[in-house]
Amino acid sequence: MSDVTHAVAHLAEHVPGVPVMLLASMAALAVTAGFRTRWTRRHGHAPPTDDTGSRPPSAPAAGSGAGAGSGAGAGIGNDTAATTAADGRADEGGEGVDSALWRMRTTVRDTPGSLAALCAALAERRVDILSLQTHPLAEGTVDEFLLRAPGELTATELVEVVSAAGGADTWTERADAHDLVDAPTRVLALAARTAQDAAELPLALRQLLGRCTIRSLPAAAGGRPGGEVPPEGSLEDTVLRLRAPEGGVITVERPYLPFTPAEFARARALVELDARLGPRLPRGRDVLTLAEGSDITVRRADTRDVPAAKAMHERCSARTLGMRYHGPVGDADRYLNHLLSPRFGRTLAAQTASGRIVGLGHLLWDGDETEVALLVEDAWQHRGIGGELLGRLVAMAAETDCASVYAVTQASNTGMVAAMRGLGLPLDYQIEEGTLVITARLDSASRAAARLPQGQRIGRD
């Protein structure tokens, strides 16, 4: 399958007329099929025995991207596409009782009639199966369902019905209309996004696998990946590890639900696609005219801009660098490779007509949270550049369904405080020993009332 991915990447690089969406889709689908078959035969994973109760409806965690559907119900198996909308109404023949969507995973015996008995038990309680995906394992089969059940049926009652019909290790979670998108469509869309922008990989993994924590660890001394992760990656119940394209390790943890071999295969396919395509950024950019008439271009940046960023550091005063990095000024350059890496977030650069970078804004994926940070060189401060960068970063965070963003600064940094207030979002302030943490909430109502950029979105072609 690596040959297929290589061929697709080669076409994407050398044949401009081939649509990126089609190429990425071909790669993800081909690689997924191969790795799913291989890992299904080698590993057996089911939800933990102590996780048989219900869970409350989940709100998307910061950066979780739950709006695109989570991966726990996203196997490429026996998909039955749902054609009905989750509008809260009962199905035909019902009596107008409100209904609810559920995602459910359970393990049944791999014997003829086991699944049929389970489906019949659900039908007796007027539970409609909208989609079904199967994961054959070493012992038994893990079945994942998207269900529409009568509104009065509780999670506990649903688990009892399944258990009585032979299901074991049952896990349930409330679903929404986004889960009606079938798994192949969702995987191909995520592959297309990853193909266009290297910074999309962490977001794509989160949207693929649901509520999880993703960490990128740099390569150990000598360039060898930390933890001795094998080239094909490793899967250990609730933790999967993959070789990062830049030589480190990507670790994904989902304590509440083990990963299936199919989920592991899809995640690995996305990472391999990212590695094959290499460094890439969308070409979109904005040209801003400042109050005094100067033009400033705002564009995406990555590690290829490290030399220009170091040059900007040299033009900044010790006070400006200290406000930004909260540590020894001499260490400022050491942070740039991390900050500009698309593996850890997105960066916007403000540059002059001559191409000199005069400002940097970072949107950083910090586990389940999202941080924003700004640096504008002294000669270009108080001209609105920081506010323009911040507004675009927060708009990017909102697009990825982040629940909030936060900035860590010093209490005396009035410029950063003013920029955060200029967003028009609800803010929370926490201060301790001179360090100020400002958190902006990004719920839909707040975003609608906020003064976020409405024009061209940086990072979109």
N, C-alpha and C positions, 0 to 999 in steps of 0.2 A: 504493500500500500504506500510505502514511502516513495516509490517510483511514480505513482500516480500524483501524489502531492507535489513532487518535484516538477513534473511535467506541467501541472496547472500553474505553479508559481512561475515557471519559465515563460509560459504564454502571457501571464499577467505583466511580466516585466518587459517583454519584447514585442508584443502584438497589441498596440493601442486600441485596435478596433474591436477587441473582444471585451464584452461588458464584464466589469469586476464582479458584479452580483452572480453572474452565471458561473464564472470560474471558481469563486469561493464556494458556491453551492456544490459544484461538482467535487471539490476537494473534501469538504466536510462529509458529504454523503458517502463517498468512496472509502475514506479512512475509517469512518464510524463503523461501516459494515464489517470490515475486516477485524478491527479490534474487538468489536462486540462478540463476534463468534469465538475468538481466541480466549477472551477473559471469562466468558460465560462458562466455558468448560473447565476453567482452572480454579475458580473461586466460588465460595458459597457465602452469601451475606443476607441476613434477614434482620428486621428491627429487633432491638433488645427485648427480652421477655418482660422486663419491668416497664415497658413503654406501651401499655395497652389502653390507656385512658385517652380522654379527649384533650385537645389543646384549644385555647381561645383563638378567635380569629386573629390572624397575624397582620400587623401593620408593617409596611416595608421598612426594614432597617436602613440606616444611612448608607447610601450607596448600594443597597441590595438589589435594586432593579426588579422588585417583585412585580412591577407592572407588566413585564414581558412574560410572566408565567414562570414558576419555579420548577426546578428539575426533578423534584421528588415524584412528580407524576408525568415525567417526560421521557419514557422509554421508547426506543424505536423497536417496537415489537409488533403485536397484533393490534394495530391502531384502528379504532372505529371512530371516524371523525364525527364530531357533534355538529349538527346543523341547527340546533335550537339556541336561542339567546337566553342568558341567565337573567330573566326579567322578574323573577320572584313569583311567577304565576304557576298554578298547578297544570299538569299535563291534561291532554284531552281525556275526558271520561272522569276527571276529578270533580270535586265539589267546590272549587274556588279557594281551596286552602292554600295558603302561602307555602312556597317550597324553598329549599336551600340547597346550595351546591356543596359537595364534600369531595375531598381527595382522600383516598383510602388505600392503604397497602396492607396486604395480608399474605400469609404463606399457607398454601394448600398442598395436600399430598399429590404426588405426580402419578395419579392413577385415573383410569377412565371413569368419568362421572363426577369427580370431585368438584371441578369447577361448575358443572351443571347444577349440582346440589346447592352450591353457594348462590348462584344466580337465581335459582328458584326461590330460595329463602328471602332474597332481597325483593323479588317480585311480589311475594306475599305481603310485604310491608309497603307496597306501592313505591318502591325505590327504583328509579329509572337509571340504567347504566348508559351513560353518554359516551364513554370511551373505556377501553380495556387494553392493557399492555401486560405481556407475560415475560417473566425472566426465569427460564429454567436454570436451576442450580444443582449442585451435587446431590442435595437431599431436598426434595420438594420443589415447588415452583412459587416464586413471589409474583403475585398479581397486583397490579396497580389499577385502580378504578377512578374515574371521575363520575360521581353520582349526583342525581337530583332526587332529593328525598322530601317527603312532607315536612313542613316547617316545624311540626310538633315533635318530630323524631329527634331525640337528643343523641349526642355522641356516644354516651354510655349505652343507650338502647341499640344503636347501630352496631357497636362492638359486640354486644350480646347476641344479636341476630347472626352475625358472621361467625362467632365462636361456636354457636349451636349448630351451624352448618358445616363445621369442620375447619374453619379458618383459625390460624394461630399467629401470634406475634403481630397483632393487628394495630395499625397506627392510623389515626384520622386527623384531618385538619380541614377547616372551612376553606372553600375555594371561591373564586369570583369568575367573571366573564372572561378574563384573560386566559384562564386555564382551558377554555374551549378551543384555543388554537392547537392544532395537532402538533405532535413532537417534531416530525421532519420539517415542517414549515418553520417552526421556531428555531431549530438548529441551523437551518440554511440561512435564515435572516441574521442570526448571530455571527455566522461565518462571514457573511458579506460585510457586516460592520467591522469585524476584525481585519478583514483584508484591506479595508480602506484606511485604517488608523491603528497603529501599534498600541496606542493608549487604551483601546477598547478591550484588550484581552482580559484584564481583571474584571471589568464590568460584564463582559460576555460570560465569563465563568460564573459570576454571581447570579446572573439571570438564568443561566442554564441549570444551576444546581440548587437554587432557592436560598433560604436563609442560612448563610454559612459565613465563616471567617476565612479570608484569603490573605496569605502573607507571602511576600517575595523575599527570599534570603539571598544575599550576594554570594558569589563563588568564594570558596575558602582560599587560603594562601596557596599559590601555585596554580590557580585557575581551576581547581577541581571542585565540583559541586559539593556543598556541605551535606553531610549525612550519607554520602555514598549511595545516592539514589541510582538505581539501574537505568540504563538508557530508555527502557520502556515504561519507567515510572513504577510506583508501588501503590497498592490498595490495601488498607488495613481497616476494615469496618467503617469507622466514622472519619477516617483521615486518608486523604490521597495526596501523593507527592509526585511532582512531575519536573523533569529537567526544564529549566527556563531557557529560552533562546539565547540569552546573553551569558549563560554558563552557571547561573545560580540554581535555586530550587524554588518552585512554587508549591506551597502547602495549602491545602483546603481542608477545613475542619467543619463538620456538621454533627455536633454531639447528640442531637435529638433523633437522628435517623441515619443508619448506615447507608453508604453509597452502594449502588448496584454495579455490576460489571458494565452494563450499558452506559451508565452515567460516567464511569471512568473512561470508557472508550471515547465518548463524545468530548470530554474534557481534553483528553490527550490529542484528539484530532484538531481541536482549536489551537492548542499550543504548537503542534507540529506545523500547522498552516502558518501561524505567526512567524515561526522560525524560518520557514522556506521563503517567505516574502521579504524578510529583512526589514531594516529601518524604513519607515514611511510616515508621512504626515499629510493630512488634507491640505489643499492649496489655498483654501479660503483666507481672505484677509480684509481688514477694514482700513480705510484711510481717513484719519480724523484731522480736522482743522482746529487748532487751538485758538484761544482768544486773541493772541497777538498775531495770528496769521500763519504760524508754522504748521506744516503737515507732519503728522505722525502716523506710521503704519503699525497696526496691531495684527500679529500673526502668531501661529503656533510655533513653538520651539522645542528642541530636544537636545540630546547630548552633543550633537554636531555644533551647537552654539556655545559650548563650554568656553572656548577661547575668547569669544566676544563678551561672555558674561564675566570672565575673569578681568578683562580690560575695563569693564564697567566698575567692578569692585575697586580697581586702582584709582578710579576717578571719584569714588565715594569717600566721604569723611569717616573717621573712626566712629563718630556719634551715629551716623546713619547706619553703618554696618552693625553697630552694637544694638541699635533699636530692632534691627531685623533678625539677627541671629542669636541674641541673648547669651553670648559667650565671647571668648577671646577673639578679637578682630582678626588675628593672624590665622585663625582656623576657617575663616569664611569660605575660602576657595575649596576646602575639602568637601563642603556640602553639595557642590554644584552637580557632580555626576549623579548623585541620588535625586536631587530636586528636578533635574532636567530629564531623567529617565522616564519614558512613557510607561514603564512597568509600575511606577508608584503614583502616577497621576497625570495631569495635563499642565502644560506651561504656556503662558502667553508672553510674548515679547513686544515691547514698544520700541520701534527703531526710527531713526531720522531718515531724511531723504538720502543721506550719504550711506545708509546701511548700518550706522552705529547704534547698538542697543543702549537705551537709556532707562529702561524699566522692565521688570520681570514680575509676573504674577503666577502663583502656583496654586493648583487645586490638587490636594494630596489625599489619596485613599488611606486612611488611618484605621485599619481594621474595619469595624462597623461604622466608623465616623468619617467625616470629611473635613479637612482643614484648608483654609485659604491663607495665603501669605503674599505680601507685596514688598518690593524694593524699587525705589525710584532714585536715581542719582541726584545729588544735591542741586546741580544747575537746572534740573528740570522739575523740581518739586513745586507744589502750589500752582500747577497749571491744569489740574484735572486728570492727569494721566493715571494716577492711582485709582481714582474713582471709576474711570473707564475700564481699566483692567479688572477691577473687582466686580463690577456689574456683569461683565461677560463671564467671569469665572462662576459666579453664583447662578447665572442663567444656565451654564453647562451642568452645574450640580442639579438644578431643578429638572433638566431634561433627563437625567439619569435616575430620577425619583429619590434623590437624597431627602431625608426628612429634615435635615438641618446642616449648617456649616458653622465652623467656629474659627476664630482667629486668636492666636496667642501673641500678646505684645506687652509693652510696658505701659504702666498707668500714665506716664508722661507723654506717650505717643499720641498726641492730639490729632495728627493727620490720619492715622489708622482709625481712630474712634470716629472721626468725622466721615470717613469713607463708608464705614459700616452703617452709620446712621443715615447716610444718603441713599441707602438701598430702599428705604421705606418698608423694611420688614420688621416684625416683632423681634426684639433683642433681649437677651438675658446677659447680665454682667456678673462675673465672679472675679474677685481680686484677692490675692494672697501674697504678702511680702513683696509688693511692687509689681507682680505679674498679673496682667489682666487678660481674662479669657472672655471673649464676646461671642455669643452663640446666636445665630439668626435662624429662625424657624422657617421652613419652606413648605408648609401645608398649602393646599390648593387655594384656600381663601386668602392667605397672606400673599401668595405669588400674584394673584389677580390684582391686588391693590398695590403691589410693589412697583418701583420705578426701575425695572430691569430692561436691558436693551431689547428693542423690538425689531431692529433692523437685521442686517446680514449676521448670521451666527458664525463666528470664527470656528474653523474646524470642520466646516461642511463644504464640500465641493459644489 
